[in-house]
């Protein structure tokens, strides 16, 4: 066996350094992946909880439940106050939708998050949303408004502002 040279020592140190850097990068990658999974899980939990709270509030308020049901069949009989209440319910719901949509677009949530959280293909704005759309639309950011009108073209077909609490009296 030959003598251990200084160049061999430097080579060994460089190799050990490269191994240490590679192990560190793998560790950081695993930590980032784990953090991403935890962030997604927290986002799903938060949105799922929020949507459950919204539906539970509707179910627990008999007056609001009746109003919601009556709006589908007796729209013309609703008062301006009732239409305003429905507007606020829809704006709150669409804020939830918008938050999830933005998180999907930014990659925080998977593409199927809308379906998983109840806002996918099964979500279809009803008659009251169509009638209230002019008032609702101006309370949304342009991206969200364009998204909703592209996905549900019938929303922008009405010009009725009777459900818009900010609209002048008709």
C-alpha positions as CSV (number, residue, x, y, z in Angstrom):
1,X,0.0,0.0,0.0
2,X,1.2,3.4,-0.9
3,X,1.3,6.5,1.2
4,X,-1.9,8.5,1.7
5,X,-1.4,11.6,-0.3
6,X,-2.7,15.1,0.3
7,X,-4.5,15.0,-3.0
8,X,-6.4,11.9,-1.9
9,X,-7.4,13.6,1.3
10,X,-8.8,16.6,-0.7
11,X,-10.6,14.2,-3.0
12,X,-12.1,12.3,-0.1
13,X,-13.2,15.6,1.5
14,X,-14.8,16.8,-1.8
15,X,-16.6,13.5,-2.2
16,X,-17.9,13.6,1.4
17,X,-18.9,17.2,0.8
18,X,-20.9,16.3,-2.3
19,X,-22.6,13.4,-0.5
20,X,-23.5,15.8,2.4
21,X,-24.9,18.3,-0.1
22,X,-26.9,15.6,-1.9
23,X,-28.3,14.2,1.4
24,X,-29.2,17.8,2.5
25,X,-31.0,18.4,-0.8
26,X,-32.9,15.2,-0.5
27,X,-33.9,16.1,3.0
28,X,-35.1,19.6,2.0
29,X,-37.0,18.1,-0.9
30,X,-38.8,15.6,1.4
31,X,-39.6,18.4,3.9
32,X,-41.0,20.6,1.1
33,X,-43.1,17.7,-0.1
34,X,-44.4,17.0,3.4
35,X,-45.2,20.7,4.0
36,X,-47.1,20.8,0.7
37,X,-49.1,17.8,1.6
38,X,-49.9,19.3,5.0
39,X,-50.9,22.6,3.4
40,X,-53.2,20.9,1.0
41,X,-54.8,18.9,3.8
42,X,-55.3,22.0,5.9
43,X,-56.8,23.9,2.9
44,X,-59.2,21.0,2.2
45,X,-60.2,20.8,5.9
46,X,-60.7,24.6,6.1
47,X,-62.8,24.7,2.9
48,X,-64.8,21.6,3.8
49,X,-65.5,23.0,7.2
50,X,-66.5,26.4,5.9
51,X,-68.9,24.9,3.3
52,X,-70.4,22.6,6.0
53,X,-70.9,25.6,8.3
54,X,-72.7,27.5,5.4
55,X,-75.1,24.7,4.7
56,X,-75.7,24.0,8.4
57,X,-76.5,27.7,9.0
58,X,-79.0,27.5,6.1
59,X,-80.5,24.3,7.6
60,X,-80.8,25.8,11.1
61,X,-82.4,29.0,10.1
62,X,-86.0,28.1,9.1
63,X,-86.7,31.6,7.7
64,X,-83.7,31.5,5.5
65,X,-84.4,28.0,4.4
66,X,-88.0,28.9,3.4
67,X,-86.7,32.0,1.6
68,X,-84.2,30.0,-0.3
69,X,-86.9,27.4,-1.3
70,X,-89.5,30.1,-2.1
71,X,-87.0,32.0,-4.4
72,X,-87.1,29.1,-6.9
73,X,-90.9,29.2,-7.4
74,X,-92.1,32.6,-6.3
75,X,-89.4,35.0,-7.3
76,X,-91.7,37.9,-8.1
77,X,-93.3,37.7,-4.6
78,X,-90.1,38.2,-2.8
79,X,-89.5,41.6,-1.1
80,X,-86.4,43.7,-1.8
81,X,-85.1,42.7,1.7
82,X,-85.5,39.0,0.9
83,X,-83.7,39.5,-2.4
84,X,-80.9,41.3,-0.6
85,X,-80.6,38.5,1.9
86,X,-80.2,36.0,-1.0
87,X,-77.7,38.2,-2.6
88,X,-75.5,38.2,0.5
89,X,-75.9,34.4,0.8
90,X,-74.7,34.0,-2.8
91,X,-71.8,36.4,-2.4
92,X,-70.6,34.5,0.7
93,X,-70.9,31.2,-1.2
94,X,-69.1,32.5,-4.2
95,X,-66.3,33.9,-2.1
96,X,-65.8,30.3,-0.9
97,X,-65.9,29.1,-4.6
98,X,-63.5,31.8,-5.6
99,X,-61.0,31.0,-2.9
100,X,-60.9,27.3,-3.9
101,X,-60.7,28.2,-7.6
102,X,-57.7,30.5,-6.9
103,X,-55.9,27.9,-4.8
104,X,-56.4,25.4,-7.7
105,X,-55.1,27.8,-10.2
106,X,-52.1,28.6,-8.0
107,X,-51.4,24.8,-7.6
108,X,-52.0,24.7,-3.8
109,X,-55.0,22.4,-4.4
110,X,-55.3,19.6,-6.9
111,X,-57.4,20.1,-10.1
112,X,-60.1,17.9,-8.7
113,X,-60.5,20.1,-5.5
114,X,-63.7,21.8,-6.9
115,X,-65.4,18.4,-7.2
116,X,-64.1,17.1,-3.9
117,X,-65.4,20.1,-2.1
118,X,-68.8,20.1,-3.7
119,X,-68.3,22.9,-6.3
120,X,-67.7,20.7,-9.3
121,X,-70.0,19.5,-12.1
122,X,-72.8,19.0,-9.6
123,X,-72.8,22.8,-8.7
124,X,-75.3,24.6,-10.8
125,X,-76.5,28.1,-9.8
126,X,-80.2,28.2,-9.6
127,X,-82.9,30.6,-10.7
128,X,-82.2,33.0,-7.8
129,X,-78.5,33.2,-8.7
130,X,-79.5,34.1,-12.3
131,X,-81.9,36.8,-11.1
132,X,-79.4,38.2,-8.6
133,X,-76.4,38.0,-10.9
134,X,-76.1,41.7,-11.9
135,X,-75.8,42.6,-8.2
136,X,-73.6,39.7,-7.4
137,X,-71.3,40.1,-10.4
138,X,-70.2,43.6,-9.5
139,X,-69.1,42.4,-6.1
140,X,-66.7,39.8,-7.6
141,X,-63.3,40.4,-9.0
142,X,-63.2,40.4,-12.8
143,X,-61.5,37.0,-13.1
144,X,-64.2,35.3,-11.0
145,X,-67.0,37.1,-12.8
146,X,-65.6,36.0,-16.2
147,X,-65.1,32.4,-14.9
148,X,-68.7,32.2,-13.7
149,X,-70.1,33.7,-16.9
150,X,-68.0,31.4,-19.1
151,X,-69.0,28.3,-17.1
152,X,-72.7,29.3,-16.7
153,X,-73.5,31.6,-19.7
154,X,-77.2,32.0,-18.6
155,X,-76.1,34.0,-15.6
156,X,-75.3,37.1,-17.7
157,X,-78.5,36.8,-19.8
158,X,-80.6,38.7,-17.3
159,X,-80.5,42.4,-16.7
160,X,-82.8,42.3,-13.6
161,X,-81.3,44.4,-10.8
162,X,-84.1,43.9,-8.3
163,X,-82.0,41.7,-6.2
164,X,-79.1,44.2,-6.1
165,X,-79.2,46.0,-2.7
166,X,-77.0,48.7,-4.3
167,X,-79.3,49.2,-7.3
168,X,-81.7,52.2,-7.3
169,X,-85.3,51.4,-6.5
170,X,-87.2,50.1,-9.6
